[in-house]
Amino acid sequence: MDQFTLNLIVVGATFALYIGIAIWARAGSTAEFYAAGQGVHPVMNGMATGADWMSAASFISMAGIIAFGGYDTSAYLMGWTGGYVLLAMLLAPYLRKFGKFTVPEFIGDRFYSQGARTVAVICLIIASVTYVIGQMTGVGVAFARFLEVETSTGLYIGAAIVFAYAVLGGMKGITYTQVAQYIVLIIAYTIPAIFISLQLTGNPIPALGLFADAKSSGQPLLTTLEGLVTDLGFKSYLTQSDTTLNMFLFTVSLMIGTAGLPHVIVRFFTVPTVKDARSSAGWALVFIALLYLTAPAVAAMARLNLINTFYPNGVAEAPVSIADIDSKEELQWVRNWAKTGLLAFEDKNGDGAITYNGDKDANELTVNNDIMVLANPEIANLPGWVIALVAAGGLAAALSTAAGLLMAISSAVSHDLIKGQLNPGISEKGELLAARISMGVAIAVATYLGLNPPGFAAQTVALAFGLAASSIFPALMMGIFSKRINNAGAVAGMLAGLIVTIIYIFLHKGWFFVADTASFSDADPLLLSIKSTSFGAVGALVNFAVAYVVSSMTKEPPEEIQELVESIRIPRGSGSAQAH
């Protein structure tokens, strides 16, 4: 059976499973659409949260960025995992105890202001749409190679699949679909990693293989890789080249951005009790760790295999020739990925060979970071079924998070904006229809923006984390842990944090992500050494500062609101979700 047919069978079977689950778990009420009826078991909710969390950025792009960025990009691992601990300990149980469907609803009630709720909706939509762009980018990359279609066509197919199961099933359908998607993506990520770790080091556990000796050199794998990249003129894999200030702010931005992401927070509204919210957070960390402990090994091994592919006799010898690429079976993967435009080679000096090194003028190979995980099994010459499985896993990761984000956007528009403010008397049937229409519109917008993303999938997602860090996270923290912050302070803080962060991002990435309109680059940032992906931490500080200053200059919150804050922090059970 040829690879294309095998890809179709495996990917098609997983898609049929997702849509079948959505039909089985079809939401029939707003409680099921927004919070899955609050009846999801903590272990299953932990698995669904893992799938919701491990997006295209985690599955497809993170290892690729680490493969080429080395030490500097380890902040992705530290920020994303550390942020989940913050979320589990500081926010999730308290928000679940509050008993509302959405983050904007909590902010609106806690700060006794429909204006605060509206601002929270705006912040949520901006952060979530930016995040979805990264997921749609990942969908396009996966489809472009494994279904042999254009990247744009892949985006359209992925959007149609998300529309089918997310719009139909709501949170109930999404939850049980994400359980299936987690199983698919974790198997798809770990099986190739085990094969490749055995090939390179003889150790079947990738995380341990990373620190084992490479068979080819008899030296530690990381030492072997470091020698190759430095000999070829690339920057060191094991030492820091970014500034400590930027790395610190980037890690903080990812951490607090994680804790402020609405599509993850809403997952803790789907369990029956506060105790279950804590339990499901613990299970989610276990499920997430399975992938995140493997990712650094996947990154290093993929980079090593890539170099060895183009320098099969060592970097001191001549690299592979164009004739080799055109004829050799083991280089079929190069020809396949070249068709997608995500890998390109050019014989600039006319010597018939493809030089791969760190000299921008002499380098003749260009590899998109986002292809490394998907191409890894092909580079390592693994069986066809493994390649097809990785395709299904990459799509599962991208689609699961896209669905969660679209659910957050949909509930913010239909529940917080339409029912909460514009039309409080809307029927449950009308609210469900509004939710599904708003989700459809969000899918269309995300697909359009995904055609021209502002960076690799993980970089685009990092921008979304910065937006969530600067706007939503401070409001939630102050809403739970400070009785003095009032509605004026919360609104001023959210707007200040969001505006300074989004302006800083647009100055570096182009206004509304149109690249030609950028005034600065991340290589030459506006403020000190702070890149656009790191500015969320600064925006959060602005948010906290403005909120406290404005609150201190204005009237204290009403007594009942201060009592509400006190009651949220006392773990005495949980009320059921309420619709307003």
C-alpha positions as CSV (number, residue, x, y, z in Angstrom):
1,M,0.0,0.0,0.0
2,D,1.4,3.4,-0.9
3,Q,2.0,6.1,1.7
4,F,-0.7,8.4,0.4
5,T,-3.4,5.7,0.7
6,L,-2.2,4.8,4.2
7,N,-2.3,8.4,5.3
8,L,-5.9,8.7,4.0
9,I,-7.0,5.6,5.8
10,V,-5.5,6.5,9.2
11,V,-6.4,10.2,9.1
12,G,-9.9,9.4,7.7
13,A,-10.5,6.8,10.5
14,T,-9.6,9.3,13.2
15,F,-11.8,12.0,11.7
16,A,-14.7,9.6,11.5
17,L,-14.2,8.8,15.2
18,Y,-14.3,12.5,16.1
19,I,-17.4,13.2,14.2
20,G,-19.1,10.1,15.5
21,I,-18.4,11.1,19.0
22,A,-19.8,14.6,18.4
23,I,-23.0,13.1,17.1
24,W,-23.2,10.7,20.1
25,A,-22.5,13.6,22.5
26,R,-24.6,16.2,20.8
27,A,-25.5,19.1,23.1
28,G,-29.2,19.6,23.8
29,S,-29.1,22.4,26.3
30,T,-26.9,25.5,27.1
31,A,-25.5,23.7,30.1
32,E,-24.3,20.9,27.9
33,F,-23.1,23.3,25.2
34,Y,-21.1,25.5,27.5
35,A,-20.0,23.1,30.4
36,A,-20.8,19.6,29.2
37,G,-23.5,19.4,31.9
38,Q,-20.8,19.5,34.6
39,G,-20.7,15.8,34.6
40,V,-17.3,14.9,33.2
41,H,-15.1,12.5,35.3
42,P,-11.9,14.1,36.5
43,V,-9.6,11.6,34.7
44,M,-11.4,12.1,31.5
45,N,-11.5,15.8,32.0
46,G,-7.7,15.7,32.7
47,M,-7.2,13.9,29.4
48,A,-9.4,16.3,27.5
49,T,-7.6,19.2,29.1
50,G,-4.3,17.7,28.0
51,A,-5.6,17.6,24.4
52,D,-6.9,21.1,24.7
53,W,-3.6,22.3,26.0
54,M,-1.2,20.3,23.7
55,S,-2.0,22.2,20.5
56,A,-0.2,22.3,17.2
57,A,2.3,24.5,18.9
58,S,3.2,21.7,21.3
59,F,2.9,18.7,18.9
60,I,4.1,20.1,15.6
61,S,6.0,23.3,16.3
62,M,7.6,23.2,19.8
63,A,10.1,20.5,19.1
64,G,10.9,22.2,15.8
65,I,11.7,25.5,17.4
66,I,13.8,23.7,20.1
67,A,15.6,21.7,17.3
68,F,16.9,24.9,15.7
69,G,16.9,27.2,18.7
70,G,18.5,25.0,21.3
71,Y,19.0,26.3,24.8
72,D,17.3,29.6,24.3
73,T,14.0,28.0,23.3
74,S,13.9,25.8,26.4
75,A,11.8,28.6,27.8
76,Y,8.8,27.2,25.9
77,L,9.0,24.1,28.0
78,M,9.5,25.9,31.3
79,G,6.9,28.6,30.7
80,W,4.1,26.3,29.4
81,T,4.4,23.6,32.1
82,G,5.1,26.1,34.9
83,G,2.0,28.1,33.9
84,Y,-0.2,25.1,34.2
85,V,0.9,24.7,37.8
86,L,-0.1,28.3,38.4
87,L,-3.5,27.7,36.8
88,A,-4.2,24.5,38.7
89,M,-3.2,26.0,42.1
90,L,-4.3,29.7,41.9
91,L,-7.2,29.9,39.6
92,A,-9.0,26.7,38.6
93,P,-10.6,25.7,41.9
94,Y,-11.7,29.2,42.8
95,L,-13.3,29.8,39.4
96,R,-15.1,26.4,39.6
97,K,-16.3,27.3,43.0
98,F,-17.8,30.5,41.7
99,G,-20.0,28.3,39.5
100,K,-20.3,30.3,36.2
101,F,-20.0,29.2,32.6
102,T,-17.3,31.6,31.3
103,V,-14.4,33.8,32.4
104,P,-16.1,37.1,31.3
105,E,-19.1,36.1,33.4
106,F,-16.9,35.8,36.5
107,I,-15.2,39.1,35.7
108,G,-18.6,40.8,35.2
109,D,-20.0,39.5,38.4
110,R,-16.9,40.0,40.5
111,F,-16.4,43.6,39.3
112,Y,-20.2,44.2,39.3
113,S,-20.0,45.7,35.9
114,Q,-21.3,44.8,32.5
115,G,-18.6,47.1,31.1
116,A,-15.9,44.9,32.7
117,R,-17.6,41.8,31.2
118,T,-17.6,43.4,27.8
119,V,-13.9,44.3,28.1
120,A,-13.2,40.7,29.2
121,V,-15.0,39.5,26.1
122,I,-12.9,41.7,23.9
123,C,-9.6,40.5,25.6
124,L,-10.7,36.9,25.3
125,I,-11.6,37.1,21.6
126,I,-8.3,38.9,20.7
127,A,-6.2,36.3,22.5
128,S,-8.2,33.3,21.3
129,V,-8.3,34.4,17.7
130,T,-4.5,34.9,17.7
131,Y,-4.1,31.5,19.3
132,V,-6.4,29.9,16.7
133,I,-4.2,31.3,13.9
134,G,-1.4,29.1,15.2
135,Q,-3.6,26.0,15.2
136,M,-4.8,26.6,11.6
137,T,-1.2,27.1,10.6
138,G,-0.4,23.6,12.0
139,V,-3.4,22.1,10.3
140,G,-2.3,23.5,6.9
141,V,1.3,22.2,7.4
142,A,0.1,18.7,8.3
143,F,-2.4,18.5,5.4
144,A,0.0,20.0,2.9
145,R,2.4,17.0,3.2
146,F,0.3,14.0,4.2
147,L,-2.7,14.6,1.9
148,E,-0.5,16.1,-0.8
149,V,-2.6,19.3,-1.1
150,E,-1.8,23.0,-0.9
151,T,-1.5,24.5,2.5
152,S,-4.6,26.7,1.9
153,T,-6.6,23.6,0.9
154,G,-5.4,21.9,4.1
155,L,-6.7,24.9,6.1
156,Y,-10.1,24.6,4.5
157,I,-10.4,20.9,5.1
158,G,-9.4,21.3,8.8
159,A,-11.9,24.2,9.2
160,A,-14.7,22.0,7.9
161,I,-13.8,19.2,10.3
162,V,-13.8,21.5,13.3
163,F,-17.1,23.1,12.2
164,A,-18.7,19.6,12.0
165,Y,-17.9,18.4,15.5
166,A,-17.5,21.7,17.5
167,V,-20.6,23.5,16.2
168,L,-22.7,20.3,16.5
169,G,-21.5,19.0,19.9
170,G,-20.5,22.2,21.9
171,M,-18.5,21.6,25.0
172,K,-20.0,18.1,25.6
173,G,-19.0,16.9,22.1
174,I,-15.7,18.7,22.3
175,T,-14.8,17.1,25.7
176,Y,-15.3,13.5,24.6
177,T,-13.7,14.2,21.2
178,Q,-10.7,15.6,23.0
179,V,-10.3,12.4,25.0
180,A,-10.0,10.5,21.8
181,Q,-7.7,13.1,20.3
182,Y,-5.4,12.9,23.3
183,I,-5.1,9.2,22.9
184,V,-4.3,9.6,19.2
185,L,-1.8,12.4,19.7
186,I,0.2,10.9,22.6
187,I,0.6,7.6,20.8
188,A,1.5,9.4,17.6
189,Y,4.2,11.5,19.4
190,T,5.8,8.8,21.5
191,I,6.0,5.8,19.1
192,P,8.2,7.5,16.6
193,A,10.3,9.0,19.4
194,I,10.9,5.5,20.8
195,F,11.9,4.1,17.4
196,I,14.3,7.0,16.8
197,S,15.8,6.9,20.3
198,L,16.5,3.2,19.8
199,Q,18.1,3.9,16.4
200,L,20.4,6.6,17.7
201,T,21.2,5.5,21.3
202,G,19.7,2.0,21.9
203,N,17.6,3.4,24.7
204,P,13.8,3.0,24.3
205,I,12.9,5.9,26.6
206,P,13.5,9.1,24.6
207,A,13.9,11.3,27.7
208,L,16.8,9.1,28.8
209,G,18.1,8.6,25.3
210,L,18.7,12.4,25.1
211,F,21.4,11.9,27.7
212,A,22.7,8.6,26.5
213,D,25.7,8.0,24.1
214,A,25.1,8.2,20.4
215,K,25.8,5.0,18.6
216,S,27.5,6.8,15.7
217,S,30.1,8.6,17.9
218,G,30.3,6.8,21.2
219,Q,29.9,10.2,22.8
220,P,26.8,11.7,24.6
221,L,24.1,12.5,22.0
222,L,24.0,16.2,23.0
223,T,27.8,16.5,22.8
224,T,27.7,14.9,19.3
225,L,25.0,17.3,18.2
226,E,26.8,20.3,19.7
227,G,29.9,19.4,17.8
228,L,28.1,19.1,14.5
229,V,26.1,22.4,14.7
230,T,29.2,24.4,15.7
231,D,31.4,22.8,13.0
232,L,28.8,23.8,10.5
233,G,28.8,27.4,11.8
234,F,25.4,27.3,13.5
235,K,24.9,28.9,16.9
236,S,25.6,26.7,19.9
237,Y,22.8,24.2,20.8
238,L,23.7,24.0,24.5
239,T,24.7,27.6,25.5
240,Q,22.6,30.8,25.9
241,S,22.7,33.4,23.2
242,D,19.5,35.4,24.1
243,T,19.6,37.9,26.9
244,T,18.7,36.8,30.4
245,L,16.2,39.7,30.6
246,N,14.3,38.5,27.5
247,M,14.4,34.8,28.4
248,F,13.1,35.6,31.9
249,L,10.3,37.8,30.6
250,F,9.4,35.3,27.9
251,T,9.1,32.5,30.5
252,V,7.0,34.6,32.8
253,S,4.8,35.7,29.9
254,L,4.2,32.1,28.9
255,M,3.5,31.1,32.5
256,I,0.9,33.7,33.3
257,G,-0.5,33.6,29.8
258,T,-1.1,29.9,30.3
259,A,-3.0,30.6,33.6
260,G,-5.1,33.3,31.8
261,L,-6.1,31.2,28.7
262,P,-9.9,31.0,28.7
263,H,-10.2,27.8,26.7
264,V,-8.2,26.0,29.3
265,I,-9.9,27.6,32.3
266,V,-13.3,26.7,31.0
267,R,-12.4,23.0,31.2
268,F,-12.6,23.2,35.0
269,F,-16.3,24.2,34.8
270,T,-17.1,20.8,33.3
271,V,-16.5,18.7,36.4
272,P,-19.1,18.2,39.2
273,T,-17.2,19.7,42.2
274,V,-14.2,21.8,43.3
275,K,-12.4,18.7,44.5
276,D,-12.9,17.2,41.0
277,A,-11.4,20.4,39.5
278,R,-8.2,20.0,41.6
279,S,-8.1,16.3,40.7
280,S,-8.6,16.8,37.0
281,A,-5.8,19.5,37.1
282,G,-3.5,16.9,38.6
283,W,-4.4,14.3,36.0
284,A,-3.9,16.8,33.2
285,L,-0.4,17.5,34.4
286,V,0.4,13.8,34.2
287,F,-1.0,13.5,30.7
288,I,0.8,16.7,29.6
289,A,4.1,15.5,31.1
290,L,4.1,12.4,28.8
291,L,4.6,14.7,25.8
292,Y,6.7,17.5,27.4
293,L,9.3,15.1,28.7
294,T,9.7,13.6,25.3
295,A,9.8,16.9,23.3
296,P,13.4,17.9,24.0
297,A,14.6,14.4,22.9
298,V,12.5,14.6,19.7
299,A,14.0,18.1,19.0
300,A,17.7,17.0,19.4
301,M,17.3,13.8,17.6
302,A,15.5,15.4,14.7
303,R,18.2,18.0,14.3
304,L,20.9,15.3,14.4
305,N,19.1,13.2,11.8
306,L,18.7,16.2,9.6
307,I,22.4,17.0,9.6
308,N,23.4,13.3,9.1
309,T,21.0,13.2,6.1
310,F,22.8,16.0,4.3
311,Y,26.2,15.0,5.5
312,P,26.1,11.2,5.5
313,N,29.9,10.9,5.7
314,G,30.4,13.6,8.3
315,V,30.6,17.4,8.0
316,A,34.2,17.2,6.9
317,E,33.1,15.5,3.7
318,A,31.0,16.7,0.8
319,P,27.2,17.0,1.4
320,V,24.6,15.1,-0.6
321,S,24.3,16.1,-4.2
322,I,21.2,17.2,-6.2
323,A,21.5,14.0,-8.1
324,D,21.3,12.0,-4.8
325,I,18.2,14.0,-3.8
326,D,16.6,13.3,-7.2
327,S,17.3,9.5,-7.2
328,K,17.9,8.0,-3.8
329,E,15.0,6.3,-2.0
330,E,16.1,7.4,1.5
331,L,15.9,11.0,0.3
332,Q,12.3,10.7,-0.9
333,W,11.2,12.7,2.1
334,V,13.2,15.8,0.8
335,R,11.4,15.6,-2.5
336,N,8.0,15.2,-0.7
337,W,8.5,18.2,1.6
338,A,9.9,20.3,-1.2
339,K,6.6,20.1,-3.0
340,T,4.9,21.8,-0.1
341,G,7.2,24.8,-0.2
342,L,8.1,24.2,3.5
343,L,11.5,22.9,2.5
344,A,13.6,24.4,-0.2
345,F,17.1,23.8,-1.6
346,E,19.1,25.7,-4.2
347,D,22.6,25.0,-5.7
348,K,23.8,28.6,-5.4
349,N,27.5,27.9,-6.2
350,G,26.8,25.4,-9.0
351,D,28.9,22.6,-7.5
352,G,26.0,20.1,-7.7
353,A,25.9,19.6,-3.9
354,I,23.6,21.1,-1.2
355,T,25.6,22.9,1.4
356,Y,23.8,23.2,4.8
357,N,25.5,25.5,7.3
358,G,25.1,28.7,9.4
359,D,26.4,31.1,6.7
360,K,23.3,32.8,5.3
361,D,25.0,33.6,2.0
362,A,26.4,30.1,1.5
363,N,23.6,28.0,3.0
364,E,21.6,26.2,0.3
365,L,18.9,24.5,2.4
366,T,15.9,26.1,4.0
367,V,13.8,24.1,6.5
368,N,10.6,25.4,8.1
369,N,10.7,24.7,11.8
370,D,7.1,23.4,11.8
371,I,7.9,20.4,9.6
372,M,10.5,18.8,11.9
373,V,8.2,16.6,14.0
374,L,6.0,15.6,11.0
375,A,9.1,14.9,8.9
376,N,11.0,13.1,11.6
377,P,9.7,9.6,10.9
378,E,10.5,10.0,7.2
379,I,14.0,11.3,7.9
380,A,14.6,8.3,10.1
381,N,13.1,6.0,7.5
382,L,10.5,4.5,9.8
383,P,7.6,2.3,8.6
384,G,4.7,3.9,6.6
385,W,2.2,3.3,9.3
386,V,4.2,5.4,11.8
387,I,4.3,8.3,9.3
388,A,0.5,8.1,8.9
389,L,0.1,7.9,12.7
390,V,2.1,11.1,13.1
391,A,-0.1,12.8,10.5
392,A,-3.2,11.9,12.5
393,G,-1.5,13.0,15.7
394,G,-0.5,16.4,14.4
395,L,-4.0,17.0,13.1
396,A,-5.6,15.8,16.4
397,A,-3.4,18.2,18.4
398,A,-4.3,21.2,16.2
399,L,-8.0,20.4,15.9
400,S,-8.5,19.7,19.6
401,T,-7.1,23.1,20.7
402,A,-8.8,24.9,17.8
403,A,-12.1,23.5,19.0
404,G,-11.5,24.5,22.6
405,L,-10.6,28.1,21.5
406,L,-13.6,28.4,19.2
407,M,-15.8,27.2,22.1
408,A,-14.4,29.9,24.3
409,I,-15.0,32.5,21.6
410,S,-18.5,31.2,20.9
411,S,-19.6,31.2,24.6
412,A,-18.1,34.8,25.1
413,V,-20.2,36.1,22.2
414,S,-23.5,34.2,22.7
415,H,-23.5,34.0,26.6
416,D,-21.7,37.1,27.7
417,L,-22.4,39.5,24.9
418,I,-25.8,38.6,23.4
419,K,-27.6,37.0,26.4
420,G,-25.6,38.9,29.1
421,Q,-26.2,42.4,27.6
422,L,-27.8,42.8,24.2
423,N,-30.8,40.4,24.6
424,P,-31.2,39.1,28.1
425,G,-34.6,37.6,27.3
426,I,-33.3,35.3,24.5
427,S,-34.6,31.7,24.7
428,E,-32.3,28.8,25.3
429,K,-32.8,27.6,21.8
430,G,-32.0,31.1,20.4
431,E,-28.8,31.2,22.6
432,L,-27.7,27.9,21.3
433,L,-28.3,29.1,17.7
434,A,-26.3,32.3,18.4
435,A,-23.5,30.2,19.9
436,R,-23.2,28.0,16.8
437,I,-23.4,30.9,14.4
438,S,-20.7,32.8,16.3
439,M,-18.5,29.7,16.3
440,G,-19.0,29.4,12.5
441,V,-17.9,33.0,12.0
442,A,-14.9,32.5,14.3
443,I,-13.8,29.5,12.2
444,A,-14.1,31.5,9.0
445,V,-12.0,34.4,10.5
446,A,-9.4,32.1,11.9
447,T,-9.0,30.2,8.6
448,Y,-8.6,33.5,6.7
449,L,-5.9,34.7,9.2
450,G,-4.2,31.3,9.2
451,L,-3.4,31.7,5.5
452,N,-0.8,34.4,6.4
453,P,0.3,33.8,10.0
454,P,2.7,36.2,11.8
455,G,5.3,33.4,12.5
456,F,5.7,29.7,13.1
457,A,2.9,28.0,15.0
458,A,4.6,28.2,18.3
459,Q,5.6,31.8,17.8
460,T,2.1,32.8,16.9
461,V,0.8,31.0,20.0
462,A,3.4,32.7,22.2
463,L,1.9,36.1,21.0
464,A,-1.6,34.9,22.1
465,F,-0.1,33.9,25.5
466,G,1.3,37.4,25.8
467,L,-2.1,38.9,25.1
468,A,-3.8,36.7,27.7
469,A,-1.0,37.4,30.2
470,S,-1.4,41.2,29.9
471,S,-5.2,41.3,30.1
472,I,-7.1,38.3,31.5
473,F,-4.7,36.8,34.1
474,P,-4.2,40.0,36.3
475,A,-8.0,40.6,36.3
476,L,-8.6,37.0,37.5
477,M,-5.9,37.1,40.1
478,M,-7.0,40.4,41.5
479,G,-10.6,39.3,41.4
480,I,-9.9,36.3,43.5
481,F,-7.2,37.6,45.9
482,S,-7.9,41.3,46.4
483,K,-11.1,42.8,47.9
484,R,-10.0,46.3,47.2
485,I,-9.9,46.2,43.3
486,N,-13.1,47.7,42.0
487,N,-14.8,47.8,38.6
488,A,-13.0,51.0,37.5
489,G,-9.6,49.6,38.4
490,A,-10.3,46.3,36.7
491,V,-11.5,47.8,33.4
492,A,-8.6,50.4,33.3
493,G,-6.1,47.7,34.1
494,M,-7.3,45.2,31.4
495,L,-7.5,48.0,28.7
496,A,-4.0,49.3,29.6
497,G,-2.4,45.9,29.6
498,L,-4.0,44.8,26.4
499,I,-3.4,48.1,24.5
500,V,0.3,48.4,25.4
501,T,0.9,44.7,24.5
502,I,-0.9,44.6,21.3
503,I,0.7,47.9,20.1
504,Y,4.1,46.5,20.9
505,I,3.3,43.3,19.0
506,F,2.0,45.2,16.0
507,L,5.1,47.4,15.9
508,H,7.2,44.2,15.6
509,K,4.9,41.9,13.6
510,G,3.0,44.5,11.5
511,W,-0.3,46.1,12.1
512,F,-2.9,43.4,12.2
513,F,-0.1,41.0,11.3
514,V,0.6,42.6,7.9
515,A,4.4,42.1,7.8
516,D,5.2,45.0,5.6
517,T,3.9,47.5,8.2
518,A,6.3,46.5,11.0
519,S,8.5,49.2,12.4
520,F,10.9,46.9,14.3
521,S,12.0,43.3,14.3
522,D,12.5,40.9,17.2
523,A,16.2,40.9,16.3
524,D,16.2,44.7,16.9
525,P,13.4,45.3,19.4
526,L,12.0,48.6,20.5
527,L,12.6,48.3,24.3
528,L,15.9,47.0,25.5
529,S,16.1,43.3,24.4
530,I,12.4,42.5,24.9
531,K,10.9,40.7,21.9
532,S,7.3,40.9,21.0
533,T,6.7,37.3,22.3
534,S,8.0,38.4,25.8
535,F,6.2,41.6,26.2
536,G,3.1,40.0,27.8
537,A,4.9,40.0,31.2
538,V,5.5,43.8,30.9
539,G,1.8,44.3,29.9
540,A,0.7,42.3,33.0
541,L,2.8,44.6,35.2
542,V,1.1,47.6,33.6
543,N,-2.3,46.0,34.2
544,F,-1.7,45.3,37.9
545,A,-0.2,48.8,38.4
546,V,-3.0,50.7,36.7
547,A,-5.7,48.6,38.4
548,Y,-4.3,49.3,41.9
549,V,-3.8,53.0,41.2
550,V,-7.2,53.6,39.8
551,S,-8.9,51.5,42.5
552,S,-7.1,53.4,45.3
553,M,-8.4,56.7,43.8
554,T,-12.0,55.5,43.5
555,K,-14.7,54.1,45.7
556,E,-14.3,50.7,47.4
557,P,-16.3,47.7,46.1
558,P,-19.7,47.2,47.7
559,E,-19.8,45.1,50.9
560,E,-21.5,42.2,49.2
561,I,-18.8,42.0,46.6
562,Q,-16.1,41.9,49.3
563,E,-18.0,39.1,51.0
564,L,-18.2,37.4,47.6
565,V,-14.4,37.5,47.2
566,E,-14.1,36.1,50.7
567,S,-16.5,33.3,50.0
568,I,-14.7,32.3,46.8
569,R,-11.5,31.6,48.7
570,I,-13.1,29.5,51.4
571,P,-13.3,25.8,50.1
572,R,-16.8,24.9,51.2
573,G,-18.2,23.2,48.1
574,S,-19.5,24.6,44.9
575,G,-22.6,26.0,43.6
576,S,-24.1,24.7,40.3
577,A,-23.5,26.8,37.1
578,Q,-26.0,29.6,36.7
579,A,-27.2,31.2,33.6
580,H,-27.8,35.0,33.6
